[in-house]
């Protein structure tokens, strides 16, 4: 439960830190891009003497029987919050609300992980799962994310892992 609460706090932090169209953006600290490496970008946010770091990427391919104009932003994050309990949090932004009580399957090369959903985001069940997924992302070359929207539409997003290790190593050093 503590891990879920931590993830919710990180979600709120990332939403306010990234969404440029929000009125809250005028108040929240702006992310500073530290490194763009191939398909991944590393950022940091300094606010009230605390630092949050995250890396992010967008899909190289998205498939499913849906109108792309009806789908919002799709992205993956790996983040370090300002406290140790918020390190190595992996989350996926689907661009839609997930169907209730469905999981998301993430396949990195040949290894599959099952994530729980919360509205339009998905998360690993435990810190250990996050660490295992990050280890697979460092070793892998591509990642496939399969989810089901609240309308029952199955989507498959494919991410390149090129640049993941370098950007992840940078946030590991920047946010200790």
C-alpha positions in Angstrom: 0.0 0.0 0.0 2.9 2.4 0.8 4.3 1.7 -2.7 0.9 2.5 -4.3 0.7 5.8 -2.4 4.3 6.6 -3.4 3.4 5.9 -7.0 0.3 8.2 -6.8 2.5 11.0 -5.4 5.0 10.4 -8.3 2.1 10.4 -10.8 0.9 13.8 -9.5 4.4 15.2 -9.5 5.0 14.0 -13.1 1.7 15.2 -14.3 2.2 18.7 -12.9 5.8 18.7 -14.1 5.1 17.7 -17.7 1.7 18.7 -18.8 2.3 22.1 -20.5 -1.4 22.9 -20.9 -2.3 22.8 -17.2 -2.9 26.0 -15.2 -0.9 24.4 -12.4 2.1 24.5 -14.7 2.5 28.2 -14.0 3.1 27.3 -10.4 5.0 24.0 -10.7 8.7 23.9 -11.4 9.6 23.2 -15.0 11.5 20.1 -15.9 15.1 20.6 -17.1 16.3 18.4 -19.9 19.6 16.9 -19.0 20.3 14.5 -21.9 18.6 13.2 -25.0 20.1 9.9 -26.0 18.6 8.1 -29.0 15.0 7.3 -28.0 15.1 8.4 -24.4 15.4 11.8 -22.6 16.5 12.5 -19.0 15.0 15.3 -17.0 15.2 16.8 -13.5 12.9 19.0 -11.5 14.2 21.0 -8.6 11.4 22.4 -6.3 11.5 23.5 -2.7 15.0 22.2 -2.2 14.0 18.7 -3.4 15.0 17.0 -6.7 13.0 14.6 -8.8 14.6 12.9 -11.9 13.0 10.9 -14.6 13.6 9.5 -18.0 11.0 9.1 -20.6 10.3 7.8 -24.1 7.4 7.7 -26.6 6.4 4.6 -28.6 8.1 4.0 -31.9 4.9 2.3 -33.1 1.3 2.1 -31.8 -1.2 -0.4 -33.1 -4.9 -1.1 -32.4 -8.4 -0.6 -33.9 -8.8 3.0 -32.7 -8.8 6.6 -34.0 -5.5 8.1 -33.1 -7.2 11.5 -32.7 -9.1 10.0 -29.8 -6.0 8.8 -27.9 -4.0 11.1 -25.6 -0.3 11.1 -24.8 1.4 7.7 -24.7 4.7 7.5 -22.8 6.8 5.5 -20.4 8.6 7.0 -17.4 11.2 5.7 -14.9 11.6 8.1 -12.0 13.4 8.9 -8.8 11.5 11.0 -6.4 13.1 13.1 -3.7 12.9 10.3 -1.1 14.5 6.8 -1.3 11.0 5.1 -1.3 10.3 6.8 -4.7 13.4 5.4 -6.6 13.1 3.3 -9.7 9.3 3.7 -10.3 8.3 2.5 -13.7 5.0 3.8 -15.1 3.2 3.8 -18.4 0.8 6.5 -19.6 -1.7 4.8 -22.0 -3.4 7.8 -23.6 -6.8 6.5 -22.4 -8.5 5.1 -19.3 -7.9 1.4 -18.9 -10.8 -1.0 -18.7 -11.5 -1.7 -15.0 -9.8 -4.7 -13.5 -7.5 -5.3 -16.5 -3.8 -5.7 -16.4 -1.2 -4.4 -18.8 1.4 -6.8 -20.3 4.9 -5.5 -20.8 7.2 -7.7 -22.9 10.9 -6.8 -23.0 12.6 -9.0 -25.5 11.3 -12.4 -24.3 10.5 -11.5 -20.7 6.9 -10.6 -19.7 5.7 -8.4 -16.8 2.2 -7.9 -15.6 1.2 -4.4 -14.4 -1.9 -3.2 -12.6 -3.8 -0.2 -14.0 -5.0 3.0 -12.4 -7.1 5.1 -14.7 -4.8 5.8 -17.6 -1.6 4.6 -16.0 0.0 1.2 -15.2 2.5 0.2 -12.6 4.4 -2.9 -11.4 3.1 -4.6 -8.3 6.3 -4.2 -6.3 9.6 -2.5 -6.0 11.2 -5.8 -6.9 9.2 -6.0 -10.1 10.3 -2.4 -11.0 13.9 -3.4 -10.5 13.5 -6.5 -12.6 11.8 -4.5 -15.3 14.6 -1.9 -15.3 17.2 -4.6 -15.5 15.5 -6.1 -18.5 15.2 -2.7 -20.1 18.9 -2.2 -19.8 19.6 -5.5 -21.5 16.8 -5.3 -24.0 16.4 -3.7 -27.4 12.6 -3.2 -27.6 9.6 -3.3 -25.3 6.0 -4.0 -26.2 3.1 -2.7 -24.0 -0.4 -4.2 -24.5 -3.4 -2.7 -22.8 -7.2 -2.6 -23.1 -9.1 0.7 -23.1 -12.3 1.4 -21.1 -14.1 0.9 -24.5 -12.5 -2.6 -24.9 -10.0 -1.6 -27.5 -6.7 -3.6 -27.4 -3.6 -1.4 -28.0 0.0 -2.4 -28.6 2.7 0.2 -28.1 6.3 -0.6 -29.0 9.2 1.3 -27.5 12.8 1.3 -28.5 15.2 0.8 -25.6 18.1 2.5 -27.4 19.5 5.2 -25.0 17.7 3.8 -21.9 20.9 2.7 -20.1 22.7 6.0 -20.6 19.8 8.2 -19.5 19.0 5.9 -16.5 22.6 6.0 -15.4 22.5 9.8 -15.5 19.4 10.1 -13.3 21.0 7.5 -10.9 23.9 9.9 -10.4 21.9 13.1 -10.4 19.2 12.0 -8.0 20.8 10.2 -5.2 
